[in-house]
Amino acid sequence: MIAVNEYFDGAVKSLAYENNGKSTVGVINAGEYEFGTSTHETMTVVEGAMEVLLPSQNEWRTYLAGQQFEVPAHTSFKVKAAQQVAYLCKYK
């Protein structure tokens, strides 16, 4: 089963699927967003670049295509994108 997710008035869209656990693949439009987590997430940038402010960090870090970062469960993180960014998110 594939589920369609839409956030921030359509500025972030993803498709959720199950294959050895839950995952989503999506696109983030240019802008700044804050996401909350209910489970541990591993985010991989598929195309483009995004700046990320992880929980308990004071500095933004840029992640490029092929790079990934992890976000603990029950926290929030911020993302800034100068242009559209494609990502893959795996949930634990």
Chimera marker file (.cmm) of the C-alpha trace (Angstrom):
<marker_set name="trace">
<marker id="1" x="0.000" y="0.000" z="0.000" r="1" g="1" b="0" radius="0.5"/>
<marker id="2" x="1.270" y="3.469" z="-0.889" r="1" g="1" b="0" radius="0.5"/>
<marker id="3" x="0.089" y="6.479" z="1.107" r="1" g="1" b="0" radius="0.5"/>
<marker id="4" x="0.409" y="10.109" z="-0.010" r="1" g="1" b="0" radius="0.5"/>
<marker id="5" x="1.537" y="12.668" z="2.602" r="1" g="1" b="0" radius="0.5"/>
<marker id="6" x="1.367" y="16.440" z="2.244" r="1" g="1" b="0" radius="0.5"/>
<marker id="7" x="2.717" y="19.046" z="4.684" r="1" g="1" b="0" radius="0.5"/>
<marker id="8" x="3.072" y="22.826" z="4.894" r="1" g="1" b="0" radius="0.5"/>
<marker id="9" x="0.272" y="23.589" z="2.392" r="1" g="1" b="0" radius="0.5"/>
<marker id="10" x="1.775" y="21.241" z="-0.202" r="1" g="1" b="0" radius="0.5"/>
<marker id="11" x="5.365" y="22.514" z="0.038" r="1" g="1" b="0" radius="0.5"/>
<marker id="12" x="6.497" y="19.052" z="1.220" r="1" g="1" b="0" radius="0.5"/>
<marker id="13" x="5.051" y="15.896" z="-0.310" r="1" g="1" b="0" radius="0.5"/>
<marker id="14" x="5.994" y="12.256" z="0.112" r="1" g="1" b="0" radius="0.5"/>
<marker id="15" x="4.924" y="8.724" z="-0.679" r="1" g="1" b="0" radius="0.5"/>
<marker id="16" x="4.965" y="6.270" z="2.226" r="1" g="1" b="0" radius="0.5"/>
<marker id="17" x="5.535" y="2.553" z="1.718" r="1" g="1" b="0" radius="0.5"/>
<marker id="18" x="6.504" y="-0.576" z="3.662" r="1" g="1" b="0" radius="0.5"/>
<marker id="19" x="9.512" y="-2.640" z="2.594" r="1" g="1" b="0" radius="0.5"/>
<marker id="20" x="11.580" y="-4.068" z="5.465" r="1" g="1" b="0" radius="0.5"/>
<marker id="21" x="10.108" y="-1.300" z="7.631" r="1" g="1" b="0" radius="0.5"/>
<marker id="22" x="8.348" y="1.984" z="6.959" r="1" g="1" b="0" radius="0.5"/>
<marker id="23" x="9.908" y="4.506" z="4.551" r="1" g="1" b="0" radius="0.5"/>
<marker id="24" x="8.930" y="7.648" z="2.700" r="1" g="1" b="0" radius="0.5"/>
<marker id="25" x="10.369" y="9.233" z="-0.409" r="1" g="1" b="0" radius="0.5"/>
<marker id="26" x="9.561" y="12.863" z="-1.045" r="1" g="1" b="0" radius="0.5"/>
<marker id="27" x="10.351" y="16.359" z="-2.238" r="1" g="1" b="0" radius="0.5"/>
<marker id="28" x="10.792" y="19.555" z="-0.225" r="1" g="1" b="0" radius="0.5"/>
<marker id="29" x="10.204" y="22.898" z="-1.954" r="1" g="1" b="0" radius="0.5"/>
<marker id="30" x="12.506" y="25.831" z="-1.257" r="1" g="1" b="0" radius="0.5"/>
<marker id="31" x="11.841" y="27.206" z="2.221" r="1" g="1" b="0" radius="0.5"/>
<marker id="32" x="12.357" y="26.566" z="5.931" r="1" g="1" b="0" radius="0.5"/>
<marker id="33" x="10.424" y="23.887" z="7.825" r="1" g="1" b="0" radius="0.5"/>
<marker id="34" x="10.303" y="22.225" z="11.228" r="1" g="1" b="0" radius="0.5"/>
<marker id="35" x="9.424" y="18.528" z="11.518" r="1" g="1" b="0" radius="0.5"/>
<marker id="36" x="8.555" y="16.480" z="14.593" r="1" g="1" b="0" radius="0.5"/>
<marker id="37" x="9.448" y="12.808" z="14.970" r="1" g="1" b="0" radius="0.5"/>
<marker id="38" x="7.547" y="9.998" z="16.662" r="1" g="1" b="0" radius="0.5"/>
<marker id="39" x="10.152" y="7.339" z="15.816" r="1" g="1" b="0" radius="0.5"/>
<marker id="40" x="13.864" y="7.334" z="15.029" r="1" g="1" b="0" radius="0.5"/>
<marker id="41" x="14.451" y="8.593" z="11.456" r="1" g="1" b="0" radius="0.5"/>
<marker id="42" x="17.333" y="8.215" z="9.044" r="1" g="1" b="0" radius="0.5"/>
<marker id="43" x="17.125" y="10.810" z="6.279" r="1" g="1" b="0" radius="0.5"/>
<marker id="44" x="19.126" y="10.490" z="3.059" r="1" g="1" b="0" radius="0.5"/>
<marker id="45" x="19.336" y="13.360" z="0.576" r="1" g="1" b="0" radius="0.5"/>
<marker id="46" x="18.651" y="11.856" z="-2.854" r="1" g="1" b="0" radius="0.5"/>
<marker id="47" x="19.051" y="14.984" z="-4.964" r="1" g="1" b="0" radius="0.5"/>
<marker id="48" x="19.908" y="18.589" z="-4.119" r="1" g="1" b="0" radius="0.5"/>
<marker id="49" x="21.109" y="19.957" z="-0.789" r="1" g="1" b="0" radius="0.5"/>
<marker id="50" x="19.498" y="20.893" z="2.494" r="1" g="1" b="0" radius="0.5"/>
<marker id="51" x="20.641" y="22.650" z="5.612" r="1" g="1" b="0" radius="0.5"/>
<marker id="52" x="19.626" y="20.858" z="8.794" r="1" g="1" b="0" radius="0.5"/>
<marker id="53" x="19.484" y="21.931" z="12.432" r="1" g="1" b="0" radius="0.5"/>
<marker id="54" x="19.340" y="18.760" z="14.504" r="1" g="1" b="0" radius="0.5"/>
<marker id="55" x="18.028" y="18.566" z="18.090" r="1" g="1" b="0" radius="0.5"/>
<marker id="56" x="20.481" y="19.836" z="20.705" r="1" g="1" b="0" radius="0.5"/>
<marker id="57" x="22.713" y="21.339" z="17.977" r="1" g="1" b="0" radius="0.5"/>
<marker id="58" x="23.461" y="25.043" z="17.688" r="1" g="1" b="0" radius="0.5"/>
<marker id="59" x="24.765" y="25.132" z="14.129" r="1" g="1" b="0" radius="0.5"/>
<marker id="60" x="23.143" y="24.290" z="10.802" r="1" g="1" b="0" radius="0.5"/>
<marker id="61" x="24.873" y="21.623" z="8.716" r="1" g="1" b="0" radius="0.5"/>
<marker id="62" x="24.540" y="21.150" z="4.953" r="1" g="1" b="0" radius="0.5"/>
<marker id="63" x="23.786" y="17.674" z="3.596" r="1" g="1" b="0" radius="0.5"/>
<marker id="64" x="24.309" y="16.940" z="-0.095" r="1" g="1" b="0" radius="0.5"/>
<marker id="65" x="23.013" y="14.157" z="-2.353" r="1" g="1" b="0" radius="0.5"/>
<marker id="66" x="24.085" y="10.788" z="-0.983" r="1" g="1" b="0" radius="0.5"/>
<marker id="67" x="24.603" y="12.032" z="2.578" r="1" g="1" b="0" radius="0.5"/>
<marker id="68" x="22.377" y="11.116" z="5.496" r="1" g="1" b="0" radius="0.5"/>
<marker id="69" x="21.600" y="12.169" z="9.052" r="1" g="1" b="0" radius="0.5"/>
<marker id="70" x="19.711" y="10.629" z="11.948" r="1" g="1" b="0" radius="0.5"/>
<marker id="71" x="17.050" y="12.157" z="14.169" r="1" g="1" b="0" radius="0.5"/>
<marker id="72" x="16.028" y="10.621" z="17.514" r="1" g="1" b="0" radius="0.5"/>
<marker id="73" x="12.398" y="9.773" z="18.270" r="1" g="1" b="0" radius="0.5"/>
<marker id="74" x="10.169" y="12.348" z="20.004" r="1" g="1" b="0" radius="0.5"/>
<marker id="75" x="12.217" y="15.371" z="18.959" r="1" g="1" b="0" radius="0.5"/>
<marker id="76" x="12.056" y="17.992" z="16.208" r="1" g="1" b="0" radius="0.5"/>
<marker id="77" x="14.499" y="19.242" z="13.610" r="1" g="1" b="0" radius="0.5"/>
<marker id="78" x="14.615" y="22.136" z="11.154" r="1" g="1" b="0" radius="0.5"/>
<marker id="79" x="15.352" y="22.038" z="7.428" r="1" g="1" b="0" radius="0.5"/>
<marker id="80" x="16.219" y="24.865" z="5.004" r="1" g="1" b="0" radius="0.5"/>
<marker id="81" x="16.262" y="24.324" z="1.240" r="1" g="1" b="0" radius="0.5"/>
<marker id="82" x="17.325" y="26.905" z="-1.360" r="1" g="1" b="0" radius="0.5"/>
<marker id="83" x="15.709" y="24.811" z="-4.127" r="1" g="1" b="0" radius="0.5"/>
<marker id="84" x="13.752" y="21.575" z="-4.345" r="1" g="1" b="0" radius="0.5"/>
<marker id="85" x="15.342" y="18.625" z="-2.552" r="1" g="1" b="0" radius="0.5"/>
<marker id="86" x="14.477" y="14.941" z="-2.892" r="1" g="1" b="0" radius="0.5"/>
<marker id="87" x="14.877" y="12.679" z="0.147" r="1" g="1" b="0" radius="0.5"/>
<marker id="88" x="14.407" y="9.158" z="1.459" r="1" g="1" b="0" radius="0.5"/>
<marker id="89" x="13.383" y="8.721" z="5.094" r="1" g="1" b="0" radius="0.5"/>
<marker id="90" x="13.545" y="5.365" z="6.896" r="1" g="1" b="0" radius="0.5"/>
<marker id="91" x="11.760" y="4.922" z="10.225" r="1" g="1" b="0" radius="0.5"/>
<marker id="92" x="12.743" y="2.591" z="13.089" r="1" g="1" b="0" radius="0.5"/>
<link id1="1" id2="2" r="1" g="1" b="0" radius="0.2"/>
<link id1="2" id2="3" r="1" g="1" b="0" radius="0.2"/>
<link id1="3" id2="4" r="1" g="1" b="0" radius="0.2"/>
<link id1="4" id2="5" r="1" g="1" b="0" radius="0.2"/>
<link id1="5" id2="6" r="1" g="1" b="0" radius="0.2"/>
<link id1="6" id2="7" r="1" g="1" b="0" radius="0.2"/>
<link id1="7" id2="8" r="1" g="1" b="0" radius="0.2"/>
<link id1="8" id2="9" r="1" g="1" b="0" radius="0.2"/>
<link id1="9" id2="10" r="1" g="1" b="0" radius="0.2"/>
<link id1="10" id2="11" r="1" g="1" b="0" radius="0.2"/>
<link id1="11" id2="12" r="1" g="1" b="0" radius="0.2"/>
<link id1="12" id2="13" r="1" g="1" b="0" radius="0.2"/>
<link id1="13" id2="14" r="1" g="1" b="0" radius="0.2"/>
<link id1="14" id2="15" r="1" g="1" b="0" radius="0.2"/>
<link id1="15" id2="16" r="1" g="1" b="0" radius="0.2"/>
<link id1="16" id2="17" r="1" g="1" b="0" radius="0.2"/>
<link id1="17" id2="18" r="1" g="1" b="0" radius="0.2"/>
<link id1="18" id2="19" r="1" g="1" b="0" radius="0.2"/>
<link id1="19" id2="20" r="1" g="1" b="0" radius="0.2"/>
<link id1="20" id2="21" r="1" g="1" b="0" radius="0.2"/>
<link id1="21" id2="22" r="1" g="1" b="0" radius="0.2"/>
<link id1="22" id2="23" r="1" g="1" b="0" radius="0.2"/>
<link id1="23" id2="24" r="1" g="1" b="0" radius="0.2"/>
<link id1="24" id2="25" r="1" g="1" b="0" radius="0.2"/>
<link id1="25" id2="26" r="1" g="1" b="0" radius="0.2"/>
<link id1="26" id2="27" r="1" g="1" b="0" radius="0.2"/>
<link id1="27" id2="28" r="1" g="1" b="0" radius="0.2"/>
<link id1="28" id2="29" r="1" g="1" b="0" radius="0.2"/>
<link id1="29" id2="30" r="1" g="1" b="0" radius="0.2"/>
<link id1="30" id2="31" r="1" g="1" b="0" radius="0.2"/>
<link id1="31" id2="32" r="1" g="1" b="0" radius="0.2"/>
<link id1="32" id2="33" r="1" g="1" b="0" radius="0.2"/>
<link id1="33" id2="34" r="1" g="1" b="0" radius="0.2"/>
<link id1="34" id2="35" r="1" g="1" b="0" radius="0.2"/>
<link id1="35" id2="36" r="1" g="1" b="0" radius="0.2"/>
<link id1="36" id2="37" r="1" g="1" b="0" radius="0.2"/>
<link id1="37" id2="38" r="1" g="1" b="0" radius="0.2"/>
<link id1="38" id2="39" r="1" g="1" b="0" radius="0.2"/>
<link id1="39" id2="40" r="1" g="1" b="0" radius="0.2"/>
<link id1="40" id2="41" r="1" g="1" b="0" radius="0.2"/>
<link id1="41" id2="42" r="1" g="1" b="0" radius="0.2"/>
<link id1="42" id2="43" r="1" g="1" b="0" radius="0.2"/>
<link id1="43" id2="44" r="1" g="1" b="0" radius="0.2"/>
<link id1="44" id2="45" r="1" g="1" b="0" radius="0.2"/>
<link id1="45" id2="46" r="1" g="1" b="0" radius="0.2"/>
<link id1="46" id2="47" r="1" g="1" b="0" radius="0.2"/>
<link id1="47" id2="48" r="1" g="1" b="0" radius="0.2"/>
<link id1="48" id2="49" r="1" g="1" b="0" radius="0.2"/>
<link id1="49" id2="50" r="1" g="1" b="0" radius="0.2"/>
<link id1="50" id2="51" r="1" g="1" b="0" radius="0.2"/>
<link id1="51" id2="52" r="1" g="1" b="0" radius="0.2"/>
<link id1="52" id2="53" r="1" g="1" b="0" radius="0.2"/>
<link id1="53" id2="54" r="1" g="1" b="0" radius="0.2"/>
<link id1="54" id2="55" r="1" g="1" b="0" radius="0.2"/>
<link id1="55" id2="56" r="1" g="1" b="0" radius="0.2"/>
<link id1="56" id2="57" r="1" g="1" b="0" radius="0.2"/>
<link id1="57" id2="58" r="1" g="1" b="0" radius="0.2"/>
<link id1="58" id2="59" r="1" g="1" b="0" radius="0.2"/>
<link id1="59" id2="60" r="1" g="1" b="0" radius="0.2"/>
<link id1="60" id2="61" r="1" g="1" b="0" radius="0.2"/>
<link id1="61" id2="62" r="1" g="1" b="0" radius="0.2"/>
<link id1="62" id2="63" r="1" g="1" b="0" radius="0.2"/>
<link id1="63" id2="64" r="1" g="1" b="0" radius="0.2"/>
<link id1="64" id2="65" r="1" g="1" b="0" radius="0.2"/>
<link id1="65" id2="66" r="1" g="1" b="0" radius="0.2"/>
<link id1="66" id2="67" r="1" g="1" b="0" radius="0.2"/>
<link id1="67" id2="68" r="1" g="1" b="0" radius="0.2"/>
<link id1="68" id2="69" r="1" g="1" b="0" radius="0.2"/>
<link id1="69" id2="70" r="1" g="1" b="0" radius="0.2"/>
<link id1="70" id2="71" r="1" g="1" b="0" radius="0.2"/>
<link id1="71" id2="72" r="1" g="1" b="0" radius="0.2"/>
<link id1="72" id2="73" r="1" g="1" b="0" radius="0.2"/>
<link id1="73" id2="74" r="1" g="1" b="0" radius="0.2"/>
<link id1="74" id2="75" r="1" g="1" b="0" radius="0.2"/>
<link id1="75" id2="76" r="1" g="1" b="0" radius="0.2"/>
<link id1="76" id2="77" r="1" g="1" b="0" radius="0.2"/>
<link id1="77" id2="78" r="1" g="1" b="0" radius="0.2"/>
<link id1="78" id2="79" r="1" g="1" b="0" radius="0.2"/>
<link id1="79" id2="80" r="1" g="1" b="0" radius="0.2"/>
<link id1="80" id2="81" r="1" g="1" b="0" radius="0.2"/>
<link id1="81" id2="82" r="1" g="1" b="0" radius="0.2"/>
<link id1="82" id2="83" r="1" g="1" b="0" radius="0.2"/>
<link id1="83" id2="84" r="1" g="1" b="0" radius="0.2"/>
<link id1="84" id2="85" r="1" g="1" b="0" radius="0.2"/>
<link id1="85" id2="86" r="1" g="1" b="0" radius="0.2"/>
<link id1="86" id2="87" r="1" g="1" b="0" radius="0.2"/>
<link id1="87" id2="88" r="1" g="1" b="0" radius="0.2"/>
<link id1="88" id2="89" r="1" g="1" b="0" radius="0.2"/>
<link id1="89" id2="90" r="1" g="1" b="0" radius="0.2"/>
<link id1="90" id2="91" r="1" g="1" b="0" radius="0.2"/>
<link id1="91" id2="92" r="1" g="1" b="0" radius="0.2"/>
</marker_set>
